[in-house]
């Protein structure tokens, strides 16, 4: 059964990971955004308690 022979699939796995780790991060890190992200308001809103009209 050729599916159980790990030799060609292991080489493809290693080659794929080397591609991902060597080429793709440099392309992703080189990307520049059109607008820089701004910090959101870090102050937490004070929630009002709900007054339930219990019968």
mmCIF entry with sequence, helices, sheets and N, C-alpha, C, O atoms, coordinates in Angstrom:
data_MODEL
# 
_entry.id   MODEL 
# 
_entity.id                         1 
_entity.type                       polymer 
_entity.pdbx_number_of_molecules   1 
# 
_entity_poly.entity_id                      1 
_entity_poly.type                           'polypeptide(L)' 
_entity_poly.nstd_linkage                   no 
_entity_poly.nstd_monomer                   no 
_entity_poly.pdbx_seq_one_letter_code       
;(UNK)(UNK)(UNK)(UNK)(UNK)(UNK)(UNK)(UNK)(UNK)(UNK)(UNK)(UNK)(UNK)(UNK)(UNK)(UNK)
(UNK)(UNK)(UNK)(UNK)(UNK)(UNK)(UNK)(UNK)(UNK)(UNK)(UNK)(UNK)(UNK)(UNK)(UNK)(UNK)
(UNK)(UNK)(UNK)(UNK)(UNK)(UNK)(UNK)(UNK)(UNK)(UNK)(UNK)(UNK)(UNK)(UNK)(UNK)(UNK)
(UNK)(UNK)(UNK)(UNK)(UNK)(UNK)(UNK)
;
_entity_poly.pdbx_seq_one_letter_code_can   XXXXXXXXXXXXXXXXXXXXXXXXXXXXXXXXXXXXXXXXXXXXXXXXXXXXXXX 
_entity_poly.pdbx_strand_id                 A 
# 
loop_
_entity_poly_seq.entity_id 
_entity_poly_seq.num 
_entity_poly_seq.mon_id 
_entity_poly_seq.hetero 
1 1  UNK n 
1 2  UNK n 
1 3  UNK n 
1 4  UNK n 
1 5  UNK n 
1 6  UNK n 
1 7  UNK n 
1 8  UNK n 
1 9  UNK n 
1 10 UNK n 
1 11 UNK n 
1 12 UNK n 
1 13 UNK n 
1 14 UNK n 
1 15 UNK n 
1 16 UNK n 
1 17 UNK n 
1 18 UNK n 
1 19 UNK n 
1 20 UNK n 
1 21 UNK n 
1 22 UNK n 
1 23 UNK n 
1 24 UNK n 
1 25 UNK n 
1 26 UNK n 
1 27 UNK n 
1 28 UNK n 
1 29 UNK n 
1 30 UNK n 
1 31 UNK n 
1 32 UNK n 
1 33 UNK n 
1 34 UNK n 
1 35 UNK n 
1 36 UNK n 
1 37 UNK n 
1 38 UNK n 
1 39 UNK n 
1 40 UNK n 
1 41 UNK n 
1 42 UNK n 
1 43 UNK n 
1 44 UNK n 
1 45 UNK n 
1 46 UNK n 
1 47 UNK n 
1 48 UNK n 
1 49 UNK n 
1 50 UNK n 
1 51 UNK n 
1 52 UNK n 
1 53 UNK n 
1 54 UNK n 
1 55 UNK n 
# 
_struct_asym.id          A 
_struct_asym.entity_id   1 
# 
loop_
_struct_conf.conf_type_id 
_struct_conf.id 
_struct_conf.pdbx_PDB_helix_id 
_struct_conf.beg_label_comp_id 
_struct_conf.beg_label_asym_id 
_struct_conf.beg_label_seq_id 
_struct_conf.pdbx_beg_PDB_ins_code 
_struct_conf.end_label_comp_id 
_struct_conf.end_label_asym_id 
_struct_conf.end_label_seq_id 
_struct_conf.pdbx_end_PDB_ins_code 
_struct_conf.beg_auth_comp_id 
_struct_conf.beg_auth_asym_id 
_struct_conf.beg_auth_seq_id 
_struct_conf.end_auth_comp_id 
_struct_conf.end_auth_asym_id 
_struct_conf.end_auth_seq_id 
_struct_conf.pdbx_PDB_helix_class 
_struct_conf.details 
_struct_conf.pdbx_PDB_helix_length 
HELX_P HELX_P1 AA1 UNK A 2  ? UNK A 4  ? UNK A 2  UNK A 4  5 ? 3  
HELX_P HELX_P2 AA2 UNK A 6  ? UNK A 19 ? UNK A 6  UNK A 19 1 ? 14 
HELX_P HELX_P3 AA3 UNK A 20 ? UNK A 24 ? UNK A 20 UNK A 24 3 ? 5  
HELX_P HELX_P4 AA4 UNK A 25 ? UNK A 29 ? UNK A 25 UNK A 29 1 ? 5  
# 
_struct_conf_type.id          HELX_P 
_struct_conf_type.criteria    ? 
_struct_conf_type.reference   ? 
# 
loop_
_atom_site.group_PDB 
_atom_site.id 
_atom_site.type_symbol 
_atom_site.label_atom_id 
_atom_site.label_alt_id 
_atom_site.label_comp_id 
_atom_site.label_asym_id 
_atom_site.label_entity_id 
_atom_site.label_seq_id 
_atom_site.pdbx_PDB_ins_code 
_atom_site.Cartn_x 
_atom_site.Cartn_y 
_atom_site.Cartn_z 
_atom_site.occupancy 
_atom_site.B_iso_or_equiv 
_atom_site.pdbx_formal_charge 
_atom_site.auth_seq_id 
_atom_site.auth_comp_id 
_atom_site.auth_asym_id 
_atom_site.auth_atom_id 
_atom_site.pdbx_PDB_model_num 
ATOM 1   N N  . UNK A 1 1  ? 0.849   -1.180 0.000  1.00 0.00 ? 1  UNK A N  1 
ATOM 2   C CA . UNK A 1 1  ? 0.000   0.000  0.000  1.00 0.00 ? 1  UNK A CA 1 
ATOM 3   C C  . UNK A 1 1  ? 0.896   1.246  0.000  1.00 0.00 ? 1  UNK A C  1 
ATOM 4   O O  . UNK A 1 1  ? 1.599   1.481  0.983  1.00 0.00 ? 1  UNK A O  1 
ATOM 5   N N  . UNK A 1 2  ? 0.892   2.030  -1.044 1.00 0.00 ? 2  UNK A N  1 
ATOM 6   C CA . UNK A 1 2  ? 1.788   3.179  -1.115 1.00 0.00 ? 2  UNK A CA 1 
ATOM 7   C C  . UNK A 1 2  ? 1.411   4.307  -0.150 1.00 0.00 ? 2  UNK A C  1 
ATOM 8   O O  . UNK A 1 2  ? 2.244   5.164  0.146  1.00 0.00 ? 2  UNK A O  1 
ATOM 9   N N  . UNK A 1 3  ? 0.171   4.319  0.343  1.00 0.00 ? 3  UNK A N  1 
ATOM 10  C CA . UNK A 1 3  ? -0.221  5.372  1.274  1.00 0.00 ? 3  UNK A CA 1 
ATOM 11  C C  . UNK A 1 3  ? 0.539   5.257  2.593  1.00 0.00 ? 3  UNK A C  1 
ATOM 12  O O  . UNK A 1 3  ? 0.728   6.258  3.284  1.00 0.00 ? 3  UNK A O  1 
ATOM 13  N N  . UNK A 1 4  ? 0.968   4.072  2.943  1.00 0.00 ? 4  UNK A N  1 
ATOM 14  C CA . UNK A 1 4  ? 1.622   3.864  4.225  1.00 0.00 ? 4  UNK A CA 1 
ATOM 15  C C  . UNK A 1 4  ? 3.127   4.112  4.174  1.00 0.00 ? 4  UNK A C  1 
ATOM 16  O O  . UNK A 1 4  ? 3.791   4.074  5.211  1.00 0.00 ? 4  UNK A O  1 
ATOM 17  N N  . UNK A 1 5  ? 3.666   4.359  3.007  1.00 0.00 ? 5  UNK A N  1 
ATOM 18  C CA . UNK A 1 5  ? 5.081   4.643  2.883  1.00 0.00 ? 5  UNK A CA 1 
ATOM 19  C C  . UNK A 1 5  ? 5.311   6.116  3.238  1.00 0.00 ? 5  UNK A C  1 
ATOM 20  O O  . UNK A 1 5  ? 4.878   6.994  2.490  1.00 0.00 ? 5  UNK A O  1 
ATOM 21  N N  . UNK A 1 6  ? 5.988   6.412  4.372  1.00 0.00 ? 6  UNK A N  1 
ATOM 22  C CA . UNK A 1 6  ? 6.108   7.805  4.807  1.00 0.00 ? 6  UNK A CA 1 
ATOM 23  C C  . UNK A 1 6  ? 7.191   8.604  4.083  1.00 0.00 ? 6  UNK A C  1 
ATOM 24  O O  . UNK A 1 6  ? 7.273   9.818  4.270  1.00 0.00 ? 6  UNK A O  1 
ATOM 25  N N  . UNK A 1 7  ? 8.000   7.980  3.286  1.00 0.00 ? 7  UNK A N  1 
ATOM 26  C CA . UNK A 1 7  ? 9.144   8.676  2.699  1.00 0.00 ? 7  UNK A CA 1 
ATOM 27  C C  . UNK A 1 7  ? 8.737   9.867  1.825  1.00 0.00 ? 7  UNK A C  1 
ATOM 28  O O  . UNK A 1 7  ? 9.210   10.972 2.091  1.00 0.00 ? 7  UNK A O  1 
ATOM 29  N N  . UNK A 1 8  ? 7.899   9.716  0.811  1.00 0.00 ? 8  UNK A N  1 
ATOM 30  C CA . UNK A 1 8  ? 7.595   10.915 0.004  1.00 0.00 ? 8  UNK A CA 1 
ATOM 31  C C  . UNK A 1 8  ? 6.742   11.938 0.751  1.00 0.00 ? 8  UNK A C  1 
ATOM 32  O O  . UNK A 1 8  ? 6.901   13.142 0.549  1.00 0.00 ? 8  UNK A O  1 
ATOM 33  N N  . UNK A 1 9  ? 5.837   11.467 1.614  1.00 0.00 ? 9  UNK A N  1 
ATOM 34  C CA . UNK A 1 9  ? 4.944   12.404 2.307  1.00 0.00 ? 9  UNK A CA 1 
ATOM 35  C C  . UNK A 1 9  ? 5.685   13.184 3.377  1.00 0.00 ? 9  UNK A C  1 
ATOM 36  O O  . UNK A 1 9  ? 5.376   14.351 3.615  1.00 0.00 ? 9  UNK A O  1 
ATOM 37  N N  . UNK A 1 10 ? 6.651   12.565 4.022  1.00 0.00 ? 10 UNK A N  1 
ATOM 38  C CA . UNK A 1 10 ? 7.434   13.281 5.034  1.00 0.00 ? 10 UNK A CA 1 
ATOM 39  C C  . UNK A 1 10 ? 8.264   14.380 4.380  1.00 0.00 ? 10 UNK A C  1 
ATOM 40  O O  . UNK A 1 10 ? 8.382   15.472 4.935  1.00 0.00 ? 10 UNK A O  1 
ATOM 41  N N  . UNK A 1 11 ? 8.834   14.115 3.221  1.00 0.00 ? 11 UNK A N  1 
ATOM 42  C CA . UNK A 1 11 ? 9.609   15.124 2.498  1.00 0.00 ? 11 UNK A CA 1 
ATOM 43  C C  . UNK A 1 11 ? 8.711   16.288 2.080  1.00 0.00 ? 11 UNK A C  1 
ATOM 44  O O  . UNK A 1 11 ? 9.119   17.446 2.173  1.00 0.00 ? 11 UNK A O  1 
ATOM 45  N N  . UNK A 1 12 ? 7.500   15.996 1.626  1.00 0.00 ? 12 UNK A N  1 
ATOM 46  C CA . UNK A 1 12 ? 6.556   17.048 1.235  1.00 0.00 ? 12 UNK A CA 1 
ATOM 47  C C  . UNK A 1 12 ? 6.145   17.866 2.453  1.00 0.00 ? 12 UNK A C  1 
ATOM 48  O O  . UNK A 1 12 ? 6.008   19.086 2.362  1.00 0.00 ? 12 UNK A O  1 
ATOM 49  N N  . UNK A 1 13 ? 5.950   17.209 3.586  1.00 0.00 ? 13 UNK A N  1 
ATOM 50  C CA . UNK A 1 13 ? 5.593   17.908 4.816  1.00 0.00 ? 13 UNK A CA 1 
ATOM 51  C C  . UNK A 1 13 ? 6.706   18.859 5.239  1.00 0.00 ? 13 UNK A C  1 
ATOM 52  O O  . UNK A 1 13 ? 6.444   20.020 5.554  1.00 0.00 ? 13 UNK A O  1 
ATOM 53  N N  . UNK A 1 14 ? 7.929   18.381 5.247  1.00 0.00 ? 14 UNK A N  1 
ATOM 54  C CA . UNK A 1 14 ? 9.059   19.222 5.654  1.00 0.00 ? 14 UNK A CA 1 
ATOM 55  C C  . UNK A 1 14 ? 9.244   20.382 4.679  1.00 0.00 ? 14 UNK A C  1 
ATOM 56  O O  . UNK A 1 14 ? 9.488   21.511 5.105  1.00 0.00 ? 14 UNK A O  1 
ATOM 57  N N  . UNK A 1 15 ? 9.135   20.125 3.402  1.00 0.00 ? 15 UNK A N  1 
ATOM 58  C CA . UNK A 1 15 ? 9.282   21.174 2.400  1.00 0.00 ? 15 UNK A CA 1 
ATOM 59  C C  . UNK A 1 15 ? 8.181   22.230 2.536  1.00 0.00 ? 15 UNK A C  1 
ATOM 60  O O  . UNK A 1 15 ? 8.439   23.423 2.374  1.00 0.00 ? 15 UNK A O  1 
ATOM 61  N N  . UNK A 1 16 ? 6.975   21.797 2.829  1.00 0.00 ? 16 UNK A N  1 
ATOM 62  C CA . UNK A 1 16 ? 5.871   22.747 3.017  1.00 0.00 ? 16 UNK A CA 1 
ATOM 63  C C  . UNK A 1 16 ? 6.106   23.633 4.233  1.00 0.00 ? 16 UNK A C  1 
ATOM 64  O O  . UNK A 1 16 ? 5.894   24.844 4.167  1.00 0.00 ? 16 UNK A O  1 
ATOM 65  N N  . UNK A 1 17 ? 6.540   23.042 5.341  1.00 0.00 ? 17 UNK A N  1 
ATOM 66  C CA . UNK A 1 17 ? 6.790   23.835 6.545  1.00 0.00 ? 17 UNK A CA 1 
ATOM 67  C C  . UNK A 1 17 ? 7.959   24.780 6.354  1.00 0.00 ? 17 UNK A C  1 
ATOM 68  O O  . UNK A 1 17 ? 7.925   25.905 6.853  1.00 0.00 ? 17 UNK A O  1 
ATOM 69  N N  . UNK A 1 18 ? 8.970   24.363 5.660  1.00 0.00 ? 18 UNK A N  1 
ATOM 70  C CA . UNK A 1 18 ? 10.088  25.269 5.393  1.00 0.00 ? 18 UNK A CA 1 
ATOM 71  C C  . UNK A 1 18 ? 9.637   26.447 4.536  1.00 0.00 ? 18 UNK A C  1 
ATOM 72  O O  . UNK A 1 18 ? 10.092  27.575 4.728  1.00 0.00 ? 18 UNK A O  1 
ATOM 73  N N  . UNK A 1 19 ? 8.748   26.181 3.597  1.00 0.00 ? 19 UNK A N  1 
ATOM 74  C CA . UNK A 1 19 ? 8.203   27.263 2.782  1.00 0.00 ? 19 UNK A CA 1 
ATOM 75  C C  . UNK A 1 19 ? 7.415   28.236 3.652  1.00 0.00 ? 19 UNK A C  1 
ATOM 76  O O  . UNK A 1 19 ? 7.592   29.451 3.555  1.00 0.00 ? 19 UNK A O  1 
ATOM 77  N N  . UNK A 1 20 ? 6.553   27.700 4.496  1.00 0.00 ? 20 UNK A N  1 
ATOM 78  C CA . UNK A 1 20 ? 5.762   28.573 5.363  1.00 0.00 ? 20 UNK A CA 1 
ATOM 79  C C  . UNK A 1 20 ? 6.636   29.369 6.317  1.00 0.00 ? 20 UNK A C  1 
ATOM 80  O O  . UNK A 1 20 ? 6.383   30.554 6.535  1.00 0.00 ? 20 UNK A O  1 
ATOM 81  N N  . UNK A 1 21 ? 7.657   28.746 6.890  1.00 0.00 ? 21 UNK A N  1 
ATOM 82  C CA . UNK A 1 21 ? 8.472   29.424 7.889  1.00 0.00 ? 21 UNK A CA 1 
ATOM 83  C C  . UNK A 1 21 ? 9.508   30.365 7.294  1.00 0.00 ? 21 UNK A C  1 
ATOM 84  O O  . UNK A 1 21 ? 9.967   31.273 7.986  1.00 0.00 ? 21 UNK A O  1 
ATOM 85  N N  . UNK A 1 22 ? 9.887   30.182 6.050  1.00 0.00 ? 22 UNK A N  1 
ATOM 86  C CA . UNK A 1 22 ? 10.943  31.004 5.462  1.00 0.00 ? 22 UNK A CA 1 
ATOM 87  C C  . UNK A 1 22 ? 10.398  32.122 4.578  1.00 0.00 ? 22 UNK A C  1 
ATOM 88  O O  . UNK A 1 22 ? 10.917  33.237 4.618  1.00 0.00 ? 22 UNK A O  1 
ATOM 89  N N  . UNK A 1 23 ? 9.389   31.857 3.801  1.00 0.00 ? 23 UNK A N  1 
ATOM 90  C CA . UNK A 1 23 ? 8.954   32.832 2.799  1.00 0.00 ? 23 UNK A CA 1 
ATOM 91  C C  . UNK A 1 23 ? 7.757   33.642 3.268  1.00 0.00 ? 23 UNK A C  1 
ATOM 92  O O  . UNK A 1 23 ? 7.763   34.868 3.162  1.00 0.00 ? 23 UNK A O  1 
ATOM 93  N N  . UNK A 1 24 ? 6.751   32.991 3.774  1.00 0.00 ? 24 UNK A N  1 
ATOM 94  C CA . UNK A 1 24 ? 5.491   33.674 4.069  1.00 0.00 ? 24 UNK A CA 1 
ATOM 95  C C  . UNK A 1 24 ? 5.610   34.704 5.194  1.00 0.00 ? 24 UNK A C  1 
ATOM 96  O O  . UNK A 1 24 ? 5.034   35.782 5.047  1.00 0.00 ? 24 UNK A O  1 
ATOM 97  N N  . UNK A 1 25 ? 6.321   34.455 6.325  1.00 0.00 ? 25 UNK A N  1 
ATOM 98  C CA . UNK A 1 25 ? 6.388   35.493 7.365  1.00 0.00 ? 25 UNK A CA 1 
ATOM 99  C C  . UNK A 1 25 ? 7.012   36.800 6.883  1.00 0.00 ? 25 UNK A C  1 
ATOM 100 O O  . UNK A 1 25 ? 6.575   37.873 7.297  1.00 0.00 ? 25 UNK A O  1 
ATOM 101 N N  . UNK A 1 26 ? 8.021   36.736 6.020  1.00 0.00 ? 26 UNK A N  1 
ATOM 102 C CA . UNK A 1 26 ? 8.623   37.975 5.533  1.00 0.00 ? 26 UNK A CA 1 
ATOM 103 C C  . UNK A 1 26 ? 7.641   38.754 4.672  1.00 0.00 ? 26 UNK A C  1 
ATOM 104 O O  . UNK A 1 26 ? 7.645   39.985 4.699  1.00 0.00 ? 26 UNK A O  1 
ATOM 105 N N  . UNK A 1 27 ? 6.808   38.071 3.916  1.00 0.00 ? 27 UNK A N  1 
ATOM 106 C CA . UNK A 1 27 ? 5.809   38.756 3.095  1.00 0.00 ? 27 UNK A CA 1 
ATOM 107 C C  . UNK A 1 27 ? 4.710   39.357 3.967  1.00 0.00 ? 27 UNK A C  1 
ATOM 108 O O  . UNK A 1 27 ? 4.229   40.457 3.693  1.00 0.00 ? 27 UNK A O  1 
ATOM 109 N N  . UNK A 1 28 ? 4.314   38.644 5.009  1.00 0.00 ? 28 UNK A N  1 
ATOM 110 C CA . UNK A 1 28 ? 3.252   39.151 5.882  1.00 0.00 ? 28 UNK A CA 1 
ATOM 111 C C  . UNK A 1 28 ? 3.763   40.337 6.699  1.00 0.00 ? 28 UNK A C  1 
ATOM 112 O O  . UNK A 1 28 ? 3.048   41.327 6.853  1.00 0.00 ? 28 UNK A O  1 
ATOM 113 N N  . UNK A 1 29 ? 4.975   40.255 7.220  1.00 0.00 ? 29 UNK A N  1 
ATOM 114 C CA . UNK A 1 29 ? 5.518   41.340 8.028  1.00 0.00 ? 29 UNK A CA 1 
ATOM 115 C C  . UNK A 1 29 ? 5.827   42.573 7.180  1.00 0.00 ? 29 UNK A C  1 
ATOM 116 O O  . UNK A 1 29 ? 5.863   43.686 7.706  1.00 0.00 ? 29 UNK A O  1 
ATOM 117 N N  . UNK A 1 30 ? 6.048   42.397 5.899  1.00 0.00 ? 30 UNK A N  1 
ATOM 118 C CA . UNK A 1 30 ? 6.311   43.531 5.025  1.00 0.00 ? 30 UNK A CA 1 
ATOM 119 C C  . UNK A 1 30 ? 5.066   44.270 4.600  1.00 0.00 ? 30 UNK A C  1 
ATOM 120 O O  . UNK A 1 30 ? 5.159   45.317 3.959  1.00 0.00 ? 30 UNK A O  1 
ATOM 121 N N  . UNK A 1 31 ? 3.906   43.752 4.942  1.00 0.00 ? 31 UNK A N  1 
ATOM 122 C CA . UNK A 1 31 ? 2.648   44.392 4.562  1.00 0.00 ? 31 UNK A CA 1 
ATOM 123 C C  . UNK A 1 31 ? 2.441   45.646 5.391  1.00 0.00 ? 31 UNK A C  1 
ATOM 124 O O  . UNK A 1 31 ? 2.669   45.636 6.600  1.00 0.00 ? 31 UNK A O  1 
ATOM 125 N N  . UNK A 1 32 ? 2.016   46.712 4.759  1.00 0.00 ? 32 UNK A N  1 
ATOM 126 C CA . UNK A 1 32 ? 1.720   47.942 5.492  1.00 0.00 ? 32 UNK A CA 1 
ATOM 127 C C  . UNK A 1 32 ? 0.230   48.252 5.359  1.00 0.00 ? 32 UNK A C  1 
ATOM 128 O O  . UNK A 1 32 ? -0.362  48.070 4.295  1.00 0.00 ? 32 UNK A O  1 
ATOM 129 N N  . UNK A 1 33 ? -0.349  48.711 6.431  1.00 0.00 ? 33 UNK A N  1 
ATOM 130 C CA . UNK A 1 33 ? -1.756  49.031 6.450  1.00 0.00 ? 33 UNK A CA 1 
ATOM 131 C C  . UNK A 1 33 ? -1.973  50.452 5.943  1.00 0.00 ? 33 UNK A C  1 
ATOM 132 O O  . UNK A 1 33 ? -1.096  51.304 6.084  1.00 0.00 ? 33 UNK A O  1 
ATOM 133 N N  . UNK A 1 34 ? -3.128  50.706 5.360  1.00 0.00 ? 34 UNK A N  1 
ATOM 134 C CA . UNK A 1 34 ? -3.442  52.043 4.875  1.00 0.00 ? 34 UNK A CA 1 
ATOM 135 C C  . UNK A 1 34 ? -3.611  53.013 6.037  1.00 0.00 ? 34 UNK A C  1 
ATOM 136 O O  . UNK A 1 34 ? -3.200  54.171 5.949  1.00 0.00 ? 34 UNK A O  1 
ATOM 137 N N  . UNK A 1 35 ? -4.212  52.545 7.120  1.00 0.00 ? 35 UNK A N  1 
ATOM 138 C CA . UNK A 1 35 ? -4.382  53.374 8.312  1.00 0.00 ? 35 UNK A CA 1 
ATOM 139 C C  . UNK A 1 35 ? -3.862  52.610 9.504  1.00 0.00 ? 35 UNK A C  1 
ATOM 140 O O  . UNK A 1 35 ? -4.072  51.403 9.616  1.00 0.00 ? 35 UNK A O  1 
ATOM 141 N N  . UNK A 1 36 ? -3.193  53.297 10.382 1.00 0.00 ? 36 UNK A N  1 
ATOM 142 C CA . UNK A 1 36 ? -2.691  52.659 11.595 1.00 0.00 ? 36 UNK A CA 1 
ATOM 143 C C  . UNK A 1 36 ? -3.836  52.448 12.578 1.00 0.00 ? 36 UNK A C  1 
ATOM 144 O O  . UNK A 1 36 ? -4.714  53.305 12.685 1.00 0.00 ? 36 UNK A O  1 
ATOM 145 N N  . UNK A 1 37 ? -3.849  51.335 13.292 1.00 0.00 ? 37 UNK A N  1 
ATOM 146 C CA . UNK A 1 37 ? -4.922  51.111 14.263 1.00 0.00 ? 37 UNK A CA 1 
ATOM 147 C C  . UNK A 1 37 ? -4.802  52.085 15.431 1.00 0.00 ? 37 UNK A C  1 
ATOM 148 O O  . UNK A 1 37 ? -3.700  52.416 15.869 1.00 0.00 ? 37 UNK A O  1 
ATOM 149 N N  . UNK A 1 38 ? -5.932  52.531 15.917 1.00 0.00 ? 38 UNK A N  1 
ATOM 150 C CA . UNK A 1 38 ? -5.948  53.444 17.055 1.00 0.00 ? 38 UNK A CA 1 
ATOM 151 C C  . UNK A 1 38 ? -6.462  52.698 18.280 1.00 0.00 ? 38 UNK A C  1 
ATOM 152 O O  . UNK A 1 38 ? -7.211  51.727 18.175 1.00 0.00 ? 38 UNK A O  1 
ATOM 153 N N  . UNK A 1 39 ? -6.040  53.176 19.432 1.00 0.00 ? 39 UNK A N  1 
ATOM 154 C CA . UNK A 1 39 ? -6.444  52.540 20.684 1.00 0.00 ? 39 UNK A CA 1 
ATOM 155 C C  . UNK A 1 39 ? -7.908  52.843 20.974 1.00 0.00 ? 39 UNK A C  1 
ATOM 156 O O  . UNK A 1 39 ? -8.363  53.975 20.807 1.00 0.00 ? 39 UNK A O  1 
ATOM 157 N N  . UNK A 1 40 ? -8.630  51.837 21.404 1.00 0.00 ? 40 UNK A N  1 
ATOM 158 C CA . UNK A 1 40 ? -10.024 52.019 21.782 1.00 0.00 ? 40 UNK A CA 1 
ATOM 159 C C  . UNK A 1 40 ? -10.090 52.636 23.173 1.00 0.00 ? 40 UNK A C  1 
ATOM 160 O O  . UNK A 1 40 ? -9.098  52.664 23.901 1.00 0.00 ? 40 UNK A O  1 
ATOM 161 N N  . UNK A 1 41 ? -11.246 53.120 23.522 1.00 0.00 ? 41 UNK A N  1 
ATOM 162 C CA . UNK A 1 41 ? -11.453 53.678 24.852 1.00 0.00 ? 41 UNK A CA 1 
ATOM 163 C C  . UNK A 1 41 ? -11.337 52.542 25.866 1.00 0.00 ? 41 UNK A C  1 
ATOM 164 O O  . UNK A 1 41 ? -12.119 51.592 25.832 1.00 0.00 ? 41 UNK A O  1 
ATOM 165 N N  . UNK A 1 42 ? -10.361 52.641 26.764 1.00 0.00 ? 42 UNK A N  1 
ATOM 166 C CA . UNK A 1 42 ? -10.123 51.557 27.715 1.00 0.00 ? 42 UNK A CA 1 
ATOM 167 C C  . UNK A 1 42 ? -10.991 51.689 28.963 1.00 0.00 ? 42 UNK A C  1 
ATOM 168 O O  . UNK A 1 42 ? -10.997 50.793 29.807 1.00 0.00 ? 42 UNK A O  1 
ATOM 169 N N  . UNK A 1 43 ? -11.724 52.793 29.089 1.00 0.00 ? 43 UNK A N  1 
ATOM 170 C CA . UNK A 1 43 ? -12.579 52.968 30.258 1.00 0.00 ? 43 UNK A CA 1 
ATOM 171 C C  . UNK A 1 43 ? -13.808 52.079 30.127 1.00 0.00 ? 43 UNK A C  1 
ATOM 172 O O  . UNK A 1 43 ? -14.505 52.113 29.113 1.00 0.00 ? 43 UNK A O  1 
ATOM 173 N N  . UNK A 1 44 ? -14.069 51.281 31.161 1.00 0.00 ? 44 UNK A N  1 
ATOM 174 C CA . UNK A 1 44 ? -15.215 50.381 31.130 1.00 0.00 ? 44 UNK A CA 1 
ATOM 175 C C  . UNK A 1 44 ? -16.494 51.170 31.407 1.00 0.00 ? 44 UNK A C  1 
ATOM 176 O O  . UNK A 1 44 ? -16.523 52.005 32.311 1.00 0.00 ? 44 UNK A O  1 
ATOM 177 N N  . UNK A 1 45 ? -17.538 50.913 30.644 1.00 0.00 ? 45 UNK A N  1 
ATOM 178 C CA . UNK A 1 45 ? -18.801 51.606 30.937 1.00 0.00 ? 45 UNK A CA 1 
ATOM 179 C C  . UNK A 1 45 ? -19.406 51.075 32.237 1.00 0.00 ? 45 UNK A C  1 
ATOM 180 O O  . UNK A 1 45 ? -19.311 49.889 32.552 1.00 0.00 ? 45 UNK A O  1 
ATOM 181 N N  . UNK A 1 46 ? -20.024 51.980 32.972 1.00 0.00 ? 46 UNK A N  1 
ATOM 182 C CA . UNK A 1 46 ? -20.666 51.602 34.227 1.00 0.00 ? 46 UNK A CA 1 
ATOM 183 C C  . UNK A 1 46 ? -22.095 51.174 33.903 1.00 0.00 ? 46 UNK A C  1 
ATOM 184 O O  . UNK A 1 46 ? -22.928 52.025 33.594 1.00 0.00 ? 46 UNK A O  1 
ATOM 185 N N  . UNK A 1 47 ? -22.398 49.879 33.966 1.00 0.00 ? 47 UNK A N  1 
ATOM 186 C CA . UNK A 1 47 ? -23.749 49.437 33.589 1.00 0.00 ? 47 UNK A CA 1 
ATOM 187 C C  . UNK A 1 47 ? -24.774 49.837 34.642 1.00 0.00 ? 47 UNK A C  1 
ATOM 188 O O  . UNK A 1 47 ? -24.515 49.800 35.845 1.00 0.00 ? 47 UNK A O  1 
ATOM 189 N N  . UNK A 1 48 ? -25.935 50.218 34.151 1.00 0.00 ? 48 UNK A N  1 
ATOM 190 C CA . UNK A 1 48 ? -27.039 50.553 35.054 1.00 0.00 ? 48 UNK A CA 1 
ATOM 191 C C  . UNK A 1 48 ? -27.745 49.263 35.460 1.00 0.00 ? 48 UNK A C  1 
ATOM 192 O O  . UNK A 1 48 ? -27.965 48.394 34.617 1.00 0.00 ? 48 UNK A O  1 
ATOM 193 N N  . UNK A 1 49 ? -28.101 49.125 36.729 1.00 0.00 ? 49 UNK A N  1 
ATOM 194 C CA . UNK A 1 49 ? -28.832 47.921 37.125 1.00 0.00 ? 49 UNK A CA 1 
ATOM 195 C C  . UNK A 1 49 ? -30.250 47.941 36.545 1.00 0.00 ? 49 UNK A C  1 
ATOM 196 O O  . UNK A 1 49 ? -30.874 48.994 36.415 1.00 0.00 ? 49 UNK A O  1 
ATOM 197 N N  . UNK A 1 50 ? -30.731 46.762 36.206 1.00 0.00 ? 50 UNK A N  1 
ATOM 198 C CA . UNK A 1 50 ? -32.087 46.638 35.655 1.00 0.00 ? 50 UNK A CA 1 
ATOM 199 C C  . UNK A 1 50 ? -33.092 46.528 36.792 1.00 0.00 ? 50 UNK A C  1 
ATOM 200 O O  . UNK A 1 50 ? -32.942 45.710 37.699 1.00 0.00 ? 50 UNK A O  1 
ATOM 201 N N  . UNK A 1 51 ? -34.107 47.359 36.724 1.00 0.00 ? 51 UNK A N  1 
ATOM 202 C CA . UNK A 1 51 ? -35.183 47.302 37.716 1.00 0.00 ? 51 UNK A CA 1 
ATOM 203 C C  . UNK A 1 51 ? -36.324 46.509 37.122 1.00 0.00 ? 51 UNK A C  1 
ATOM 204 O O  . UNK A 1 51 ? -37.070 47.021 36.287 1.00 0.00 ? 51 UNK A O  1 
ATOM 205 N N  . UNK A 1 52 ? -36.469 45.255 37.544 1.00 0.00 ? 52 UNK A N  1 
ATOM 206 C CA . UNK A 1 52 ? -37.517 44.396 37.029 1.00 0.00 ? 52 UNK A CA 1 
ATOM 207 C C  . UNK A 1 52 ? -38.789 44.600 37.871 1.00 0.00 ? 52 UNK A C  1 
ATOM 208 O O  . UNK A 1 52 ? -38.746 44.532 39.100 1.00 0.00 ? 52 UNK A O  1 
ATOM 209 N N  . UNK A 1 53 ? -39.895 44.843 37.205 1.00 0.00 ? 53 UNK A N  1 
ATOM 210 C CA . UNK A 1 53 ? -41.166 44.988 37.955 1.00 0.00 ? 53 UNK A CA 1 
ATOM 211 C C  . UNK A 1 53 ? -41.722 43.613 38.340 1.00 0.00 ? 53 UNK A C  1 
ATOM 212 O O  . UNK A 1 53 ? -42.572 43.066 37.637 1.00 0.00 ? 53 UNK A O  1 
ATOM 213 N N  . UNK A 1 54 ? -41.250 43.069 39.433 1.00 0.00 ? 54 UNK A N  1 
ATOM 214 C CA . UNK A 1 54 ? -41.707 41.744 39.851 1.00 0.00 ? 54 UNK A CA 1 
ATOM 215 C C  . UNK A 1 54 ? -43.118 41.846 40.399 1.00 0.00 ? 54 UNK A C  1 
ATOM 216 O O  . UNK A 1 54 ? -43.389 42.743 41.198 1.00 0.00 ? 54 UNK A O  1 
ATOM 217 N N  . UNK A 1 55 ? -44.038 40.956 39.998 1.00 0.00 ? 55 UNK A N  1 
ATOM 218 C CA . UNK A 1 55 ? -45.427 41.009 40.490 1.00 0.00 ? 55 UNK A CA 1 
ATOM 219 C C  . UNK A 1 55 ? -45.553 40.565 41.938 1.00 0.00 ? 55 UNK A C  1 
ATOM 220 O O  . UNK A 1 55 ? -46.655 40.556 42.487 1.00 0.00 ? 55 UNK A O  1 
# 
